[in-house]
């Protein structure tokens, strides 16, 4: 399974079974541009009480976090550990404003 590389826009997460895991589920995804990234899913909980959060119909939800891989990669399958120095700007494309036709 370690040779598996998801198609762009897809990924796989697995339930964390370790007691000290910070996220409920984690895995790897391939962003639409082909860049590989880590993905963590968290059970949404109330910060004050710790109770699971639900929508108005009583359905629980998950929060998601995507972290870039240190190597940057382009979907080549070579995974590396998350880069702790990465920021939100790593995913931003500063040239987007020049592409808008109005």
Buried (B, 14 or more C-beta within 10 A) or exposed (E): EEEEBBEBEEBEBEEBEEEEEEBBBBBBBBBEEBBBBBBBBBEBEEEEEEEEBEEEEEEEEBEEEEBBBBEEBEBEEEBEEEBEEBEEEEBEEEEEEEEEEE
